[in-house]
Amino acid sequence: MEHKGLLEVRNLKKYFDTNRGPLQAVDNISFSIEKGRTLGVVGESGCGKSTLGRTILRLQEPTSGEIWFNGEDIVKYDKKQVKALRSKMQIIFQDPYSSLNPRMTVSQAIEAPLVLQGIYKKNDREGLQKKVREMMDLVGLAYRFANSYPHELDGGRRQRIGIARALALNPECIFCDEPVSALDVSVQVQIINMLKRLQKERDLSYLFISHDLSVVYYMSDYIGIMYGGCIVEYGCSEDIYRRPLHPYTKLLLQSIPKAEPSRKKSIVSVLTEEKAEEGACAFYPRCSFSNRRCLIEVPVLKKYENNRVIACHYVEGGAVCGG
């Protein structure tokens, strides 16, 4: 069987049991990421994008589907193999404070995965300190902070620790789960530019998860728009950002804050939490272009133009959403 990229996900599902029945957090998602490229996944809170990343990393067990990494289906991996996989696939978390052990210094936080994976012995202080200094230099964090604790540092420096820790094992693929959303705007720019630099220097592949389409556009080669556990539009980042076709993608793009004092009404007001009836398009209650077919038939992903893939009856009928 041919594999198109470093990471290939096929028909991945992650369901949770609830009092109201199964919650389809990730529902039949497929994509691939090539070496050195970035796939951005965009959607509102609760759409399943973080669950998608954690399931691929085997931090949560998938309900069904395949996850191919370097030509092997890692869904079949046992605990020992999953532990070894951590050196090749790492994650940068959203909150740079809660993701760090408050009892560990900067140096100890970066050392921990190196010792856990058996790359260095715990008593190899010279080797560990040399590696820590190297990783801190790589992410632009002064070595004078090596013995500092997370609470003594600002959010930007804490996130640099998280990135240094992720890079310490020399991974091939990094999952960036809202890595800048908790940071000030000026710091966001620094971290994003650093991630792009590191990708080029180390030939890294990224799965970049965010609710901000403008940030994802800057970071990504391809974008997947996620809604209700499903990918509803997928394609080249330039195509999606410049000419969104799915109604939900259009709303996300229009919700990006703009310096327009005369703009009295924000499209964000349309993005309310409503649930579609079973058997209907999940976006039906919030869509300005819905019709009866959307109520009785769930749209499936189909190729449209320029290798764009969209799940929408309106687009399928030849219309261009949003005009």
QUIQUINOR-V201264 format. One record per residue. N is the residue number from 1. RES is the residue in three letters. OMEGA is omega as a letter, one per 30 degrees, with the letter a starting at -180 (* if undefined). Layout:
# QUIQUINOR-V201264
N&RES&OMEGA  N&RES&OMEGA
This chain:
# QUIQUINOR-V201264
1&MET&a  2&GLU&l  3&HIS&a  4&LYS&a  5&GLY&l  6&LEU&l  7&LEU&l  8&GLU&a  9&VAL&a  10&ARG&l  11&ASN&a  12&LEU&l  13&LYS&l  14&LYS&a  15&TYR&l  16&PHE&l  17&ASP&l  18&THR&l  19&ASN&a  20&ARG&a  21&GLY&a  22&PRO&l  23&LEU&a  24&GLN&a  25&ALA&l  26&VAL&a  27&ASP&l  28&ASN&a  29&ILE&l  30&SER&l  31&PHE&l  32&SER&l  33&ILE&l  34&GLU&l  35&LYS&l  36&GLY&a  37&ARG&a  38&THR&l  39&LEU&l  40&GLY&l  41&VAL&a  42&VAL&l  43&GLY&l  44&GLU&l  45&SER&l  46&GLY&a  47&CYS&l  48&GLY&a  49&LYS&l  50&SER&l  51&THR&l  52&LEU&a  53&GLY&a  54&ARG&l  55&THR&l  56&ILE&l  57&LEU&a  58&ARG&l  59&LEU&l  60&GLN&a  61&GLU&l  62&PRO&l  63&THR&l  64&SER&l  65&GLY&a  66&GLU&l  67&ILE&a  68&TRP&l  69&PHE&a  70&ASN&l  71&GLY&l  72&GLU&l  73&ASP&a  74&ILE&l  75&VAL&a  76&LYS&a  77&TYR&l  78&ASP&a  79&LYS&a  80&LYS&l  81&GLN&l  82&VAL&l  83&LYS&l  84&ALA&a  85&LEU&a  86&ARG&l  87&SER&a  88&LYS&l  89&MET&a  90&GLN&a  91&ILE&l  92&ILE&a  93&PHE&a  94&GLN&a  95&ASP&a  96&PRO&l  97&TYR&a  98&SER&a  99&SER&l  100&LEU&l  101&ASN&a  102&PRO&a  103&ARG&a  104&MET&l  105&THR&l  106&VAL&a  107&SER&a  108&GLN&a  109&ALA&a  110&ILE&l  111&GLU&a  112&ALA&a  113&PRO&l  114&LEU&l  115&VAL&a  116&LEU&a  117&GLN&l  118&GLY&l  119&ILE&l  120&TYR&l  121&LYS&a  122&LYS&a  123&ASN&l  124&ASP&a  125&ARG&a  126&GLU&a  127&GLY&a  128&LEU&a  129&GLN&l  130&LYS&l  131&LYS&l  132&VAL&l  133&ARG&l  134&GLU&a  135&MET&l  136&MET&l  137&ASP&a  138&LEU&a  139&VAL&l  140&GLY&l  141&LEU&a  142&ALA&a  143&TYR&l  144&ARG&l  145&PHE&a  146&ALA&a  147&ASN&l  148&SER&l  149&TYR&a  150&PRO&a  151&HIS&a  152&GLU&a  153&LEU&l  154&ASP&a  155&GLY&a  156&GLY&l  157&ARG&l  158&ARG&l  159&GLN&l  160&ARG&l  161&ILE&l  162&GLY&l  163&ILE&l  164&ALA&l  165&ARG&l  166&ALA&a  167&LEU&a  168&ALA&a  169&LEU&l  170&ASN&a  171&PRO&l  172&GLU&a  173&CYS&l  174&ILE&l  175&PHE&a  176&CYS&a  177&ASP&a  178&GLU&a  179&PRO&a  180&VAL&a  181&SER&a  182&ALA&a  183&LEU&l  184&ASP&a  185&VAL&a  186&SER&l  187&VAL&l  188&GLN&a  189&VAL&l  190&GLN&a  191&ILE&a  192&ILE&l  193&ASN&l  194&MET&l  195&LEU&l  196&LYS&l  197&ARG&a  198&LEU&l  199&GLN&a  200&LYS&a  201&GLU&a  202&ARG&l  203&ASP&a  204&LEU&l  205&SER&l  206&TYR&l  207&LEU&a  208&PHE&a  209&ILE&a  210&SER&l  211&HIS&a  212&ASP&a  213&LEU&a  214&SER&l  215&VAL&a  216&VAL&l  217&TYR&a  218&TYR&a  219&MET&a  220&SER&l  221&ASP&l  222&TYR&a  223&ILE&l  224&GLY&l  225&ILE&a  226&MET&l  227&TYR&l  228&GLY&l  229&GLY&a  230&CYS&l  231&ILE&a  232&VAL&l  233&GLU&a  234&TYR&l  235&GLY&l  236&CYS&a  237&SER&l  238&GLU&a  239&ASP&a  240&ILE&a  241&TYR&a  242&ARG&a  243&ARG&l  244&PRO&a  245&LEU&l  246&HIS&a  247&PRO&a  248&TYR&l  249&THR&l  250&LYS&l  251&LEU&l  252&LEU&a  253&LEU&a  254&GLN&l  255&SER&l  256&ILE&a  257&PRO&l  258&LYS&l  259&ALA&a  260&GLU&a  261&PRO&a  262&SER&a  263&ARG&a  264&LYS&a  265&LYS&l  266&SER&l  267&ILE&a  268&VAL&a  269&SER&l  270&VAL&a  271&LEU&l  272&THR&a  273&GLU&l  274&GLU&a  275&LYS&l  276&ALA&l  277&GLU&l  278&GLU&a  279&GLY&l  280&ALA&l  281&CYS&a  282&ALA&a  283&PHE&a  284&TYR&a  285&PRO&a  286&ARG&a  287&CYS&l  288&SER&a  289&PHE&a  290&SER&l  291&ASN&a  292&ARG&a  293&ARG&l  294&CYS&a  295&LEU&a  296&ILE&a  297&GLU&l  298&VAL&l  299&PRO&l  300&VAL&a  301&LEU&l  302&LYS&l  303&LYS&a  304&TYR&a  305&GLU&l  306&ASN&a  307&ASN&l  308&ARG&l  309&VAL&a  310&ILE&l  311&ALA&a  312&CYS&l  313&HIS&a  314&TYR&l  315&VAL&a  316&GLU&a  317&GLY&l  318&GLY&l  319&ALA&l  320&VAL&a  321&CYS&l  322&GLY&l  323&GLY&*
